[in-house]
């Protein structure tokens, strides 16, 4: 089944896992003033609203619940900004704003397949910011995913990101669905030969466009553009949602479909937790009683703090 991408606007004990989950949630929400309850608070004397405390406490409790063993996580570009990778839509610093010099007909044209065929230069300029190199490292959000995996609570990560930081954090391939593809493989746009990722990397480093070693035509990394089919494996999300105990959504605008539709497809009796800078998608309407919304700046907090807990 294929649908095209399009744009619409070691194990730990339960108690210790709860402590780490609490620490993670506090660190990722503190910059938006969403503080923890007194049982989780690490270092803040500021006043908290009862609503924020309730949301936070609910999130911690469900993460630590014994029955929650099959967690699905949806991630977007917001979880990688703390690693130094700009997101797409932040005014002034987002990747789309930085492409204004190319006078694109619309910002998302840089990921439009037909536009790429006519002018691949903007994409290869943008690729310098996205290509998974040693200068970008996983941050606290990626390590939290790894913690869920080590705790045997992770069913699957579905990511919009093409930076491979989930892989670098140790999420194995069978637990990871890169819905928008990857830079780790590439294909010639004409002869369809598979091309070494080194060809792409060398071109990006040289500020040029990658060319096929066989026919010398333009090479495109296997990241999914608007107008392209998503990987077939993406559509297994329906099976995962039928098994999941909890869905966590982090760092995504939920504006790009069909990825955004995964969040809408979660059964209503399953809790969804949103950790984001703003409420997005169907979370805005607050019409699902089980939803938990934590408004958070997904920055790189002090990683050592979250793993400095004395494990039992």
Order of alpha helices (4+ residues) and beta strands (2+ residues): beta-alpha-alpha-beta-alpha-alpha-alpha-alpha-beta-alpha-beta-beta-beta-alpha-beta-alpha-beta-beta-alpha-beta-beta-alpha
